[in-house]
Amino acid sequence: MNKFKLIALIIVALGASALVWGFLIEPNRLVLNRVEISLDGLDNAHDGLKLVVISDLHGGASFMNESKLKDVVALANAQKPDLILLLGDFVSQVRGGGPIVKRPLKMPVQTIAESISGFSAKYGVYAVIGNHDDWYDRQKVREALETAGIRVLVDEMATVPVRGGNLYLLGMRDFMSVGNRAEFKARARELTGGLDSGSVIILDHSPDVIPLLSGKNLPSKRTRLILAGHTHGGQVWFPLIGSPIVPSNFGQKYAFGHLRDGGVDVFVTTGVGTSILPVRFLVPPEIAVLTLRAG
């Protein structure tokens, strides 16, 4: 065998291995992504607060059956979190057959809610709605989740007394459902207006909302962190190239991970499920475990 044939065989073998890994192995994994984030201005009472952040469950999608959803719950609870924060896209529609808003679900929303009803955290479990949830029926998803003991925030703020100091969770509509952006920003300011103590954490499904709620648009000087999902980290990541396709108007800027943008800390989780193609390559399904530190 000459060297050219050997090189060709190696390339074919590597390609086949990558396909097996990306389509059969990695999408079925579940990893813990532990991150410690130092936040300027965070109340000392909230130093060491542990948040479990989960997004894009996509119940019924590839590898996301009832058993896998329950595994997510068990692993999240095992972290003994202070808060569990769910960032939307609980449902998944079947492919094809007309507009996505009219397609049936791969798993009934009631089944998804029942499968994740075991989430437990010291100070509660909170959620926002994602674009797939909106496309299906925002109210039905909300009702199912709340029946399962999960508080859903849609342009609402929850006050969470934590260790003698209030933590405020501002849950906003998904960016893709925002019509009037000026009204959206005004609503965020209205909800957080007048706060002179405590810390605000903003929850939204898509990171594309970040410019609307950071920098000069920061709704409150008490805002410490923005959490989002939606991107799945692009589902595929290559060394030197990064993630070729990211469902964001900002490309790879908000693809995944911790960054500081517009004067506020941001964390984007790569999520758990898959969408469009059942593939993940070097972007494993994750449960993010964030420990907050007073900077």
N, C-alpha and C positions, 0 to 999 in steps of 0.2 A: 504494500500500500504506500503510495507516494504521500508526501507531506500535505499536498493540496486536498487530497481525499480525507486525510486525517483531520485537517482543519475544518473541512466541511462537515464531517461527522460530529466533531466537537460542537460546532455551531448549532447543528440540528438538535443534538442532545440537550444543550443549554436552553434552546428555545422551547423544546418539549417540556423540560423541567419547569421553566418559568410559567408555561401555560397551566401545568398541573398545579403548581403552587398558587397561582393567581386565581384560578377558577374553582379549585377543589379543596385546597388546604387553608389558605389564609382567610378567606371569607368566613370560615367556620371557627376561627380562633376567637379568643376573647382575652384581652390583656388589660392590665391596670397601668394607667399612665399617671404616675405620681409627680406632682409639680408643687413646689413651694413658691408662693408669690408674695413679694414684699410690696405693700401698698402704702404710698405716702398718705398720711392723714387718717389711716385706719384707727378707729378707737382701740385703746389698749384692751378694753373688755373683749374685743373680737380677735385679739392676737391668738393664733393657734387654732382658729376655727377651721373645721374640716368640712369641705363641700364635696359631695359626690355629684358629678355632672355627667348626664347621659343624654344623647340626642339620637334622632333618626333610627328608632327601633324598627320601623317599617314591618310591622307584624304581617306574616304570611309571605314575605319575600324569601328569596333563596336563603336557606339555612336559618330562617327566623320562624321556627315553629313554636308551639306553646312551651315545649320543653326548654328551648333556648331562651325564651323570654323569662322563664322561671330561673334559669341559670344566671341571667343578668341580675335579677332581683336578689338571689342568694349571695352573689359576689359583692354586690353593692352594700347589702346589709352587713356583710362580714367586715367591712371597713369601719363599722361603728361611727357613721357620719353624724355630724351635727345637723346637716341639711342635705336632702336629696333634691336636685334641681333637674327637671326634665325639659328639654328644649325643643320639643315638637317633632312632627312627622311620625306619629304613632302608626298610621295606616299606610297601606300600599295598594295601588290600583293595578289591575291586570293590564297588560300591554295590548295595544291595538284596539279596534272596534269603536272608532269615533273619538270625539273630544275626551280628554282625560277626566274632565269634571263629571262625565256621565258613565265612566267605566266602573264596573263592580269591584269590590274589594277582594283582595287575596285572602284576607282573614276578617271575619266580622269584628267590628269595633268592640262589641261586648266581650268577645273572646279575648281580645288583646287586653282590655281593661281588667278582666278577671285574672289573667295570667300575671299581671304586674301589680295586683292588689296587695301583695305582701311587702311592698317597699316600706321600710321603717327607718326613721331618723329622729334624733333627739328633739329637734325643733320643727319637724314636719317635712312634708313632701309637697313640692310646688312644681307647676308646669306652665308652659306657654304652648300655643298652637302653631303648627308648621304649615307650609304651603299645601302639602298633600292633605292635611286635615281640613284645611279651608276648602280645597277643591271638592272634597267629599261632602262634608257638612260640619262646619265648625261647632254648631250647637250640639249635634249628636255626639261628637267626640268629647266635648266638654262634659256633657251629662254622664257619659259612660265613665270617664275618669273620676269625676267627683263622686259617683256611686262607689268607686273603688278606693275612696279615701284620699284622693289626690286633689289639692286645691289648684284650680286653673285660673291664671291671671290673663285677662285680655284688656289691655289699657287700664290696668288696675295696679294698686300698690298694697302690699301686705306688710304690716308691722309685726316684726318678730322680736319679742324680748329675749335677748341673749346675754347671759352673764351680767345682768344689771345695766346693759345698754341696748338701745333699740337698733336692730338691723332692718333696713327697708328693702323689700324686693319689689322692683318695678318691672312688671311683666307687660310688654308691649305687643301689639299686633305684628304678625309676620310682615317683613318688608314688602313682599310680593303682593300683599293685600292692601298696602297703603295707597289711598287715593290722593288726598290733599296733604302734601308733606308739611305745609305750614301748620295745618290743624294738628297733624301728628306731633310735631315738635311742641306746639302750644299745649297739647294734652299732657305731654311728659313734664313740662314745666309746671303745669297746674297741679299735677299729682304730687310733685316733690316740693312745691313752693312753700316757703316759710320754715323749712327744716333748718334748725340751728345746732343740731346735735345728731349723733348717730351716723351710720354709714349706709349709702345706697348702692345696691348691686342691681344692674339692669339686665333683664333676661329678654332675649329675642331670638327667634329661630335663625334668621339669616344675618351674617356679618355685614351685609351691604347696608344695614341700618346704622352702622357705626358712625359714618360722617354726619348723620342726622342727629346724633346724640352725643357728640364729642366736640372738642375744640370750642368754637364760639357758640355752638349749639348745646353745650353741656347743660342739661336741664336743672342741675343743682350742684352747688359747690361741694355738697356732701357725697357726690358720686365717686365711687372708688374703683368699680370694676364693671365691665360689660362682658357678658357671656353669650356665646352663640354656637350654632352647629351648622347644619344644612349642606356644607361643602363636601362632607365625607372625606375631607383631605384630598379631594380629587380621585379617591379610590385607588389611584395608581401613582407611584412616585419613582423617579429614576435619578440616580446620582448625576450630578452636574446639570441635569435638565430640570428636575423638580417634577411637579404634577402638570402634565400637558393640558389637561382639561379640568377647569375648576368652575362650578356653577356660581360664578360671582362676576359682577360688573368690574371688579378690581383685579381680576386675574389671580395670581398667586399671593397677592399681598395679604389677604385674610384666609389663606387656604387652611391653616391649622396652627395650633400652638399659642404661646404667650407672646404678646408684643405690647408696646406702648404706642398709642396713636391719639393725636388730638388732646394730649394732656391727661389721658386716662389709660389705665391698664385694661387689656383685652385678652380674653382667652377663647379660642375657637376649638371645639372638640371635633375629632374626626368621625365620631358617631359609631354606631353598632352595625346597622344594616347596610344594604346596598340598594341602588336604584338604577334603572335602565339596563345595565349589564351586571350580572352577578359575579363581579370580579373585584379583588383587592390585591394589590401588589406593593409590598413594603409600606402599606398603610393598614395595619390590622385593626379590626373592630376594637374599640376601646371604651373603658369606663375611666373617666378622668377623676382623679382624687386630688383636689386642690387644698393645700394648707395655707391659710392666709396669715401673713406676718405684718405687724405694725412697722412701717418703714421709718 
